[in-house]
């Protein structure tokens, strides 16, 4: 049957309206269509119980890049005896994080937030740093930036054989966090062309700055010879690039291989002890392409080479 132009027009209008409603739940925006990540819960120092470490839990998802920076920190700082990592998985049908087995009688993340008396948060998200004492559950923080500072603090690591990871200038962290880590989401969740262009330009400008920093200091890391928090911020985004951000999030203004120093840096970081095990690329593909329904309504997962093939595809 030949398509009717009026039906097509109405269908397009309805689909766009429905898409906007879906996006309001997935990715809220400002009046100009720019994605605005909801603020999380700010931690209180008094809520951190470092003297009874068996009660500290870090709730994470293997797909989430904000969780990934903490999983990396947990690995590099060797905190397995101090903080227990609890992995959740997404339920695509209900758009919630669920436990593989009950966590203190909680079946999902929403129940954890309820037990922590956190009812005013926009959406229950991972990571979530939890302290449990006398069966009372408290949310320390659900902001990865705050949690990383806690895990990497000299006080928290006073009895550890691993020294804290080198801290760095907050301006550099802001650049990576706002324009790269969050920048790819601003591209993918932009509501209109102008918002997308602005986000893309900021993203690739920030990548150019990082490329020049690595060029000027000679690497191998962002601050030279010593691994820093800035490297941990950057890695989760760059390692997901070909799988997720390039196509699904339309980060296409330049090919990532244009940034030769960043690609070399990624190769070296990936080959650090324990880091490759934190990269669950099959989960990334499945979760992003199925969970973020507004960006991929047909739910088709693209075929991709393995992560190892991508990482090792360039001769340095």
VEXDREN-2710 file (C-alpha; in Angstrom, 1 decimal):
% VEXDREN-2710
k/r/px/py/pz
1/UNK/0.0/0.0/0.0
2/UNK/1.3/3.4/-0.9
3/UNK/2.1/5.5/2.2
4/UNK/-0.3/8.3/2.9
5/UNK/1.4/11.6/3.5
6/UNK/-1.0/12.7/6.2
7/UNK/-0.5/9.4/8.1
8/UNK/3.3/9.8/7.8
9/UNK/3.1/13.4/9.1
10/UNK/1.0/12.5/12.1
11/UNK/3.1/9.4/12.8
12/UNK/6.3/11.6/12.8
13/UNK/4.7/14.1/15.1
14/UNK/3.5/11.5/17.5
15/UNK/6.8/9.6/17.5
16/UNK/8.7/12.8/18.3
17/UNK/6.4/13.7/21.1
18/UNK/6.6/10.2/22.6
19/UNK/10.4/10.2/22.2
20/UNK/10.7/13.5/24.1
21/UNK/8.6/12.0/26.9
22/UNK/10.8/8.9/27.0
23/UNK/13.9/11.1/27.1
24/UNK/12.6/13.1/30.0
25/UNK/12.9/9.9/32.1
26/UNK/16.2/8.7/30.6
27/UNK/18.0/12.0/30.2
28/UNK/16.5/15.3/31.4
29/UNK/17.4/18.4/29.5
30/UNK/17.4/22.2/29.9
31/UNK/15.1/24.5/27.9
32/UNK/17.6/24.6/25.1
33/UNK/17.7/20.8/24.7
34/UNK/21.1/20.3/26.4
35/UNK/21.4/17.2/28.5
36/UNK/21.6/17.9/32.3
37/UNK/22.8/15.0/34.4
38/UNK/20.8/15.0/37.7
39/UNK/22.8/15.7/40.8
40/UNK/23.4/12.9/43.2
41/UNK/23.6/12.6/47.0
42/UNK/26.5/14.6/48.6
43/UNK/28.3/12.6/51.2
44/UNK/28.8/13.6/54.9
45/UNK/32.2/12.8/56.3
46/UNK/30.6/11.7/59.6
47/UNK/28.9/8.9/57.7
48/UNK/32.1/7.2/56.7
49/UNK/33.0/4.3/59.0
50/UNK/36.5/3.3/58.3
51/UNK/37.1/1.5/61.6
52/UNK/34.6/-1.3/60.7
53/UNK/35.4/-2.0/57.1
54/UNK/33.4/-5.1/56.8
55/UNK/30.3/-2.9/56.7
56/UNK/31.3/-0.9/53.6
57/UNK/29.8/-1.9/50.2
58/UNK/30.2/-0.4/46.8
59/UNK/27.2/-1.2/44.6
60/UNK/28.1/-1.0/40.9
61/UNK/27.2/-2.1/37.4
62/UNK/29.7/-3.4/35.0
63/UNK/28.3/-1.3/32.2
64/UNK/28.3/2.1/33.9
65/UNK/31.4/4.3/33.2
66/UNK/31.0/6.1/36.5
67/UNK/31.1/2.7/38.2
68/UNK/34.0/1.7/36.1
69/UNK/36.3/4.5/37.4
70/UNK/35.6/3.2/40.9
71/UNK/36.1/-0.5/40.0
72/UNK/39.5/0.6/38.5
73/UNK/40.4/2.5/41.7
74/UNK/39.2/-0.5/43.8
75/UNK/41.6/-2.7/41.8
76/UNK/44.6/-0.4/41.7
77/UNK/44.3/0.4/45.5
78/UNK/43.7/-3.3/46.3
79/UNK/40.7/-2.5/48.5
80/UNK/39.1/-6.0/48.3
81/UNK/39.4/-6.5/52.1
82/UNK/38.1/-3.0/52.9
83/UNK/35.2/-2.5/50.5
84/UNK/33.0/-5.3/49.1
85/UNK/32.0/-4.8/45.5
86/UNK/28.4/-5.8/44.8
87/UNK/27.5/-6.0/41.1
88/UNK/24.0/-5.3/39.9
89/UNK/22.5/-5.9/36.5
90/UNK/19.9/-3.8/34.6
91/UNK/16.4/-5.0/34.0
92/UNK/15.6/-3.7/30.5
93/UNK/11.8/-4.1/30.9
94/UNK/11.5/-2.1/34.0
95/UNK/14.6/0.2/33.7
96/UNK/15.9/-0.7/37.1
97/UNK/19.1/-2.1/38.7
98/UNK/18.5/-5.5/40.3
99/UNK/20.7/-7.7/42.5
100/UNK/21.8/-11.2/41.4
101/UNK/20.9/-12.3/44.9
102/UNK/19.2/-10.4/47.7
103/UNK/21.3/-7.8/49.4
104/UNK/20.1/-7.3/53.0
105/UNK/16.6/-8.4/51.8
106/UNK/16.7/-5.9/49.0
107/UNK/15.9/-7.2/45.5
108/UNK/16.7/-4.0/43.6
109/UNK/18.4/-0.6/44.0
110/UNK/15.2/1.2/44.7
111/UNK/14.7/-0.8/47.8
112/UNK/18.3/0.0/48.9
113/UNK/17.6/3.8/48.5
114/UNK/14.4/3.4/50.4
115/UNK/16.2/1.7/53.3
116/UNK/18.7/4.6/53.3
117/UNK/15.7/7.0/53.5
118/UNK/16.6/8.6/50.1
119/UNK/13.3/9.3/48.6
120/UNK/13.9/12.7/46.8
121/UNK/16.6/11.5/44.3
122/UNK/15.6/11.9/40.6
123/UNK/16.5/8.2/39.9
124/UNK/18.1/5.4/41.9
125/UNK/21.6/5.0/40.3
126/UNK/24.8/3.2/40.7
127/UNK/27.4/3.6/42.0
128/UNK/26.2/3.7/45.5
129/UNK/28.6/3.6/48.5
130/UNK/26.8/2.0/51.4
131/UNK/27.6/1.7/55.1
132/UNK/25.7/-0.9/57.2
133/UNK/25.8/-1.0/61.0
134/UNK/23.5/-2.7/63.3
135/UNK/21.2/-3.5/60.3
136/UNK/20.9/0.2/59.6
137/UNK/21.8/1.1/56.0
138/UNK/23.2/4.5/55.1
139/UNK/24.1/6.0/51.8
140/UNK/27.5/7.6/52.0
141/UNK/27.4/8.9/48.4
142/UNK/26.2/8.0/44.9
143/UNK/28.5/10.5/43.1
144/UNK/31.6/8.7/41.7
145/UNK/33.8/11.7/42.1
146/UNK/33.1/11.9/45.8
147/UNK/33.5/8.1/46.2
148/UNK/36.8/8.1/44.4
149/UNK/38.1/10.8/46.8
150/UNK/37.1/8.7/49.8
151/UNK/38.6/5.5/48.4
152/UNK/41.8/7.3/47.5
153/UNK/42.2/9.3/50.7
154/UNK/45.2/8.9/52.9
155/UNK/43.0/8.3/55.9
156/UNK/41.1/5.5/54.1
157/UNK/44.3/3.9/52.9
158/UNK/46.4/4.4/56.0
159/UNK/46.7/0.7/56.6
160/UNK/47.0/-0.4/53.0
161/UNK/50.2/-1.4/51.2
162/UNK/49.1/0.6/48.2
163/UNK/49.8/4.3/48.2
164/UNK/46.9/6.6/47.1
165/UNK/46.8/7.4/43.4
166/UNK/48.3/10.7/42.6
167/UNK/45.8/13.6/42.7
168/UNK/45.9/16.3/40.1
169/UNK/44.6/19.8/39.3
170/UNK/40.8/20.1/39.6
171/UNK/40.7/22.0/36.4
172/UNK/42.0/19.0/34.5
173/UNK/39.5/16.7/36.2
174/UNK/36.7/19.2/35.4
175/UNK/37.7/19.2/31.7
176/UNK/37.6/15.4/31.6
177/UNK/34.5/14.9/33.7
178/UNK/32.3/17.6/32.1
179/UNK/33.4/17.7/28.5
180/UNK/34.5/14.1/27.9
181/UNK/32.9/11.7/30.4
182/UNK/29.7/13.7/30.4
183/UNK/30.3/15.1/27.0
184/UNK/29.6/11.9/25.1
185/UNK/26.2/11.8/26.9
186/UNK/25.5/15.4/26.0
187/UNK/26.0/14.3/22.3
188/UNK/23.9/11.2/22.6
189/UNK/21.1/12.8/24.6
190/UNK/20.9/16.2/22.8
191/UNK/17.3/17.1/22.0
192/UNK/18.1/19.2/18.9
193/UNK/20.8/19.9/16.3
194/UNK/22.2/23.0/18.1
195/UNK/22.6/21.2/21.4
196/UNK/24.3/18.3/19.6
197/UNK/26.7/20.6/17.8
198/UNK/27.7/22.5/20.9
199/UNK/28.3/19.2/22.8
200/UNK/30.3/17.7/20.0
201/UNK/32.5/20.7/19.6
202/UNK/33.3/20.8/23.4
203/UNK/33.9/17.1/23.4
204/UNK/36.4/17.1/20.6
205/UNK/38.1/20.3/21.8
206/UNK/38.7/18.6/25.2
207/UNK/40.0/15.5/23.4
208/UNK/42.4/17.7/21.5
209/UNK/43.6/19.3/24.8
210/UNK/44.2/15.8/26.3
211/UNK/46.1/14.8/23.1
212/UNK/48.3/17.8/23.4
213/UNK/49.0/17.2/27.1
214/UNK/50.2/13.7/26.3
215/UNK/52.3/15.1/23.4
216/UNK/53.9/17.8/25.5
217/UNK/54.8/15.7/28.6
218/UNK/55.9/12.7/26.6
219/UNK/53.6/10.3/28.5
220/UNK/53.0/7.6/29.3
221/UNK/50.3/9.2/31.6
222/UNK/48.5/12.5/31.7
223/UNK/50.9/13.8/34.4
224/UNK/54.0/12.2/33.0
225/UNK/55.6/9.2/34.5
226/UNK/53.1/8.7/37.4
227/UNK/49.5/7.4/37.0
228/UNK/47.0/9.9/38.4
229/UNK/43.3/10.3/39.1
230/UNK/43.0/12.0/35.7
231/UNK/43.9/8.8/33.9
232/UNK/41.3/6.9/35.8
233/UNK/38.7/9.5/34.9
234/UNK/39.5/9.3/31.2
235/UNK/39.8/5.6/30.6
236/UNK/36.2/4.4/31.0
237/UNK/35.1/6.8/28.2
238/UNK/37.9/6.1/25.8
239/UNK/37.7/2.3/26.2
240/UNK/34.0/2.4/25.3
241/UNK/34.4/4.6/22.3
242/UNK/34.2/2.2/19.4
243/UNK/31.6/0.1/21.0
244/UNK/29.1/2.7/22.3
245/UNK/29.9/6.4/21.9
246/UNK/31.0/6.6/18.3
247/UNK/27.8/5.2/16.8
248/UNK/25.0/5.1/19.4
249/UNK/25.9/8.5/20.8
250/UNK/26.9/10.1/17.5
251/UNK/30.4/11.0/18.6
252/UNK/31.6/11.1/15.0
253/UNK/33.1/14.6/14.4
254/UNK/36.6/12.9/14.3
255/UNK/37.7/9.3/14.3
256/UNK/39.2/8.4/17.7
257/UNK/42.3/7.2/15.9
258/UNK/43.0/10.7/14.9
259/UNK/44.2/11.2/18.5
260/UNK/47.3/9.0/18.3
261/UNK/48.7/9.8/21.7
262/UNK/45.3/9.0/23.3
263/UNK/45.2/5.6/21.5
264/UNK/48.7/4.8/22.7
265/UNK/47.8/5.9/26.2
266/UNK/44.7/3.7/26.1
267/UNK/46.7/0.7/25.0
268/UNK/49.1/1.1/28.0
269/UNK/46.3/1.7/30.5
270/UNK/44.4/-1.4/29.3
271/UNK/47.5/-3.5/29.8
272/UNK/48.0/-2.5/33.4
273/UNK/47.7/-5.3/35.9
274/UNK/44.0/-6.2/36.5
275/UNK/42.5/-3.5/34.2
276/UNK/41.5/-5.7/31.3
277/UNK/39.4/-7.8/33.7
278/UNK/37.3/-4.6/34.5
279/UNK/36.3/-4.2/30.9
280/UNK/33.2/-6.2/30.1
281/UNK/32.6/-5.2/26.5
282/UNK/30.0/-7.8/25.8
283/UNK/27.9/-6.4/28.6
284/UNK/28.4/-2.9/27.4
285/UNK/27.0/-3.7/24.0
286/UNK/24.1/-5.6/25.3
287/UNK/23.2/-3.1/28.0
288/UNK/23.6/0.1/26.1
289/UNK/21.8/-1.0/23.0
290/UNK/18.9/-2.7/24.8
291/UNK/18.5/-0.5/27.9
292/UNK/18.6/2.9/26.3
293/UNK/15.5/2.3/24.2
294/UNK/15.0/5.9/22.9
295/UNK/18.4/5.8/21.1
296/UNK/17.9/2.3/19.7
297/UNK/14.2/1.4/19.5
298/UNK/14.7/-1.7/17.3
299/UNK/17.0/-3.2/19.9
300/UNK/19.5/-4.4/17.3
301/UNK/23.0/-5.0/18.8
302/UNK/25.7/-4.2/16.2
303/UNK/28.4/-6.8/15.5
304/UNK/31.8/-5.7/16.7
305/UNK/35.3/-7.1/16.9
306/UNK/36.5/-8.1/20.3
307/UNK/37.9/-5.5/22.7
308/UNK/41.4/-7.1/22.4
309/UNK/41.2/-6.9/18.6
310/UNK/40.4/-3.2/18.8
311/UNK/43.0/-2.4/21.4
312/UNK/45.7/-4.2/19.5
313/UNK/44.7/-3.2/16.0
314/UNK/47.2/-0.3/15.8
315/UNK/51.0/-0.7/15.5
316/UNK/52.6/1.8/17.8
END
